[in-house]
Amino acid sequence: MGSWMYLKDGVVMKDRAPSIGERGYSASGDFSALLDRLERKQYAKILVHNFHSRDFWYDHVLWRQSSGIRQALADHYREVRTIRGVTGWTGRDAAPYGLTDIAVLVPASTNTNAQVVMP
């Protein structure tokens, strides 16, 4: 959540949650290029917050139309670990988005067509 951590290495992160989320919420996004990159397994590793949650910024439950990103990730990547989010949050609501668990995904060896189950 933020570009500053990549600047020293000259890395430009594509397909970031804030821009995807805005285009999905406003129904102004064409996600075909991202879906194509996922199908081609272009990324060696993907880190995403709330992959199994309704509050998934890449394919939010409140959008009028699904982006297809959650299913594309499930079809072409596999979850290898979870980086645990902040514990002991004392706010009235759940921990803010940037402090939640992070799913670590790597390319799947075969297309499993797995369905993502949300709580």
Secondary structure as UniProt FT lines:
FT   HELIX           4..7
FT   TURN            8..10
FT   HELIX           17..25
FT   TURN            26..27
FT   HELIX           32..39
FT   TURN            40..41
FT   STRAND          46..49
FT   TURN            51..52
FT   TURN            57..58
FT   TURN            61..62
FT   HELIX           69..76
FT   STRAND          77..83
FT   HELIX           97..99
FT   STRAND          102..107
//
